[in-house]
Amino acid sequence: MFAAEIFMHRFLLTSAVRTLNPEEADWFYTPVYTTCDLTPNGLPLPFKSPRVMRSAIQFISTNWPYWNRTEGADHFFLVPHDFGACFHYQEEKAIQRGILPLLKKATLVQTFGQENHVCLKEGSIIIPPYAPPQKMQAHMITPDTPRSIFVYFRGLFYDVGNDPEGGYYARGARASLWENFKNNPLFDISTEHPTTYYEDMQRAVFCLCPLGWAPWSPRLVEGVVFGCIPVIIADDIVLPFADAIPWEEIGVFVAEKDVPNLDTILTNIPIDVILRKQRLLANPSMKQAMLFPQPAQPGDAFHQILNGLARKLPHDKSIYLKPGERTLNWTAGPKGDLKPW
């Protein structure tokens, strides 16, 4: 789910928008792959990512003149970490760290989005997490299959390994889901991850999309692709590509504090409203906007990102530094981020 940067890189290598003449470029992109170094249980290493990013910026600013003209204001980076360029999966520590100071002028293309949060940089482009298009396509079932599951969810309710006291993970929303509905016959929820996971989502009316360590979830992508109405439980979430996907029309938003009432909330949604949401979810253009297919296809997530970048053009002349003007501070940020450079 952190792989969006890799596929964006592959897309741009052969894209018609790429130029090999840097003087013609509106934007500069540096693939850094900050999430490729993972802990044994699959979490991005929060200690190495800032160092990798700092090293990359130091390299490009030393070898080419373009970063130094604007201090990165005409550069964009993909940062698919849980909390974007704050580079930590625990919110409290991400907030303490803040966005890497070197990226203060650059445009961030990030999975994380939450209103009024220190880890959401103004002007960022919010994207969906990566979900494998070919794998999902291989698990498609016939569209006339009855949706016999009312509410579906597979995933963690407690992350004991990383949050033994339960004070951070999902802000308690997932724990509340389990404690309130584990025995409710309308709710098919479990920590098990069956081989029929994708097929089961296509048999469900509602797919729960609660926050985890961060507000966003791959289930948002899966729900849209499989026509399962996403039930978004993540206060103040900023969703991807709001101009292409009418989230309020296709989803159901439930406040984290209202999780204990989820059964009442969902059973009280009128049938005609459910049918309308399902009809909208059946629109192929919405599914396309959430995916990173290889090769790229019109209207897909790559093109939604390009649309976001295009809307930020032309660059204001004020982004360019005057000769001799320099404010970049290589030592800004937590001391641990400086090692070994």
ABEGO torsion letter per residue (X at the ends): XAAAAAAAAAAAAABAABBABAAABABBBBBAGAAABBBAAGBBBAAAAAAAAAAAAAAAAAABAAAAAAGGAABBBBBABAAEAAGBABAAAAAAAEBBAAAAABBBBBABBBBGBAABBBGBBBBBBBBBAAAAAAABBBAABBBABABBBBEBABBAAABAAGAABGGGAAAAAAAAAAABAABBBBABBBAAAAAAAAABABBBBBBBABABBAAAAAAAAAGBBBBBBBBGBBBBGAAABBAAAABBBBBAAAAAAAAAAAAABBAAAAAAAAAAAABAAAAAAABBBOBBBBGBAAAAAAAAAAAAOBBBAAABBBBGBBABBAABEBAAAAOAX
